[in-house]
């Protein structure tokens, strides 16, 4: 299993950089993954709105929400969410949220 060096410890990830143990996630890890995996220097309030929503949804439903639902709940337009998460709203946001790769995500 691949690992990422994070503050002197190892984070286990899959071959695409998704955490294998979502319970290890915290906001500092999200910031690290944003920079290391997604090329983002910072996460703004809109990033956090998406990340927090999909984490909450996942904890309640054991699956990631559909992108349409992310737009509806956060009030953010799909085009803007793609700007926030360059690798895609489902894949990029799920990765930064410490969730498994969503089904249907290529």
SULLIN-V658886 format. One record per backbone hydrogen bond with DSSP energy under -1.0 kcal/mol. NH is the residue of the N-H (numbers start at 0). CO is the residue of the C=O. E is the energy in kcal/mol with one decimal. If there is no record, write none. Layout:
NH&CO&E + NH&CO&E
//
This chain:
3&10&-2.3 + 5&8&-3.5 + 8&5&-2.1 + 10&3&-2.7 + 12&1&-2.4 + 13&17&-2.3 + 16&13&-1.9 + 19&11&-2.3 + 23&20&-2.4 + 24&21&-1.4 + 29&25&-2.0 + 30&26&-2.2 + 31&27&-2.2 + 32&28&-3.1 + 33&29&-2.5 + 34&30&-1.8 + 35&31&-3.1 + 36&32&-2.6 + 37&32&-1.3 + 39&33&-2.9 + 47&43&-2.3 + 48&44&-2.2 + 49&45&-1.9 + 50&46&-2.9 + 51&47&-3.1 + 52&48&-1.8 + 53&49&-2.7 + 54&50&-2.2 + 55&51&-2.4 + 56&52&-2.8 + 57&53&-2.4 + 58&54&-2.6 + 59&55&-1.8 + 60&56&-2.6 + 61&57&-3.0 + 69&65&-1.8 + 70&66&-2.3 + 71&67&-2.2 + 72&68&-2.8 + 73&69&-2.4 + 74&70&-1.9 + 80&76&-2.1 + 81&77&-2.1 + 82&78&-1.3 + 83&79&-2.2 + 84&80&-2.3 + 87&84&-2.6 + 91&87&-1.7 + 93&89&-2.0 + 94&90&-2.2 + 95&91&-2.2 + 96&92&-1.8 + 97&94&-1.3 + 98&93&-2.5 + 104&101&-1.5
//
